[in-house]
């Protein structure tokens, strides 16, 4: 009986309910002056100055799925001076995405092998990848991931899509990175929208598009997406502060769009739950910041790698509960005698 009580207390301590999570909007670090643009060293100083904003990102609760986009930068760090696998590991351990869209992943090599070993050790057991040229995209997931499709977008770019179960819904996770050339980018964004409408939404009306779109918000390329009623930018839907930068040159290039509840491409879709939160993560492991969104819905059979501090405090807490229960039982037995 004593053991049963202890196990029950342990289960309660381990559970992190979404209703208990502090959801204050993250304060986005300010943009840095134009005079600093183009200087990675000054960018690094700026990121370090505001790294405390990472503490505003809540832990992933039990009824949520965190989806992130992360440019692994060909597996070298921001200054391209050394491999970044160890730094990426630390970032993933801290941010704890359930599913992460990884960009600029090399197709082969010793460093890729080390990075995949890291992903495996962090319980990202389900992976899919596409390579249209030298570098490509990978989706790594801690929950079952079913590949849906992939597409060659031309100019060395590809699109990759896989399905995960979030609550009662099958949600498509779509990852892509597009050309830096303005005309090519505009052409590719049209391809992306058409491809999603034709090949993904008929079977997966709910989706997350995690993409690198190297253009300003009001550009022709991005208007193709955000003026389409079927797409919703997570920060703007939540009415929270949008990022001031995600790339070292001071621009926002990494975006997360979710399927709109109702729209031109989803006329009969049921109203989905709004996202729980959206965040940027300050790091020097890459030229780009990770961007994340928490979806409302429990993950399917997740393989979590919880934060060390959570396990430490859970161990201390469960031990304390065990001692309290033990003392209480001893007192009860003594009184009965």
C-alpha positions, 0 to 999 in steps of 0.5 A: 500500500505504501508503495502504491501511494508513493507511485501515485505521488510520483505520477502526480509530480511527473505530470505537467498539465497545460492548465498549470503552465504560465503562458505569458507572451515572450518579449522579443529581443529588439532588432539591432542597429543597421550599422551592425548588420552584416557583422556576425561578431556583433550579432553574437554579442546581441544574442548573448545580451538577450539570451535570458529571453529563453527563460520565458519559454515554458516547458512543454506540457503533457497535452501539447506538441512543440514544433520547431524550425531549426537551421543546423547550418551545415553542422557548423556554428554561427562563425563557421569555425567549428562543428556545432553538434554539441551546441545543437544537442544543448539547444534541443535539450533546452527547447525540447521540441516534440517535432523539429524541422531541420534545415541545411542538413548535409546528405552524408559525412562523419559529422552527420553521423554524429548528429544523427546519433545525438538525435537518437540519444534525445529520442528523435527516433522518427526521421524523414529527409529530402535532398534536392541539392547539396543540403536538404531538410529533415523532420525529426520527431519523438512521436510516430512520424508517417512520411506523406510526400516530398517535392523538388521546388527547383533551384536546389530546394525541396519540400518535405511533409510528414504526419503526426498525431496531435490529440484527435487530429493527423497534422501534416508537418511541412518543411522547406527552405527557398531560394535567396533570389527574389524572383526565384523565391516568388516562383517557389512560394507559389509552387509551395502553396499549390503543392500544399493545396493539391497534395496535402490538405485533401488528406491533412487539412491541419498542417504546420508549414515550417519554412525559411523564406528569405524575404520581408513580410510585405514582399511578393513572395510572402504575400503569396502565403499570408494573404491566402486565407488558408494560412495563418502566421502563429505569432500574428494569430496569437496577437503576440509580439512578432520576432524582430530577427531570426537571421544573423543579418537582422532579418526575419527569415524563419516562419511558422504558418498553421492551417487557418480554421476556415479559409479558401482551401479549407471550406469544410474544415472543422475549427481547430484549436488555436496554438498555445504559444510561439517563441524564438530561441536565442543561440549561437549554434547557427546563423538562424534562431530556432522558432517554435510553436506549441500546438494544443493536443496530446502527442501520440506515444511520445518518447520524451527526454525530459530536462535534467532539472525536472528529473532532479526535482522530481526525484527530490520531491518523490523522495520527500513524499515517500518519507512523509508517507512513511512517517505518517504510517509509522505514527498511525501504527503507533497510535493504534497500538 
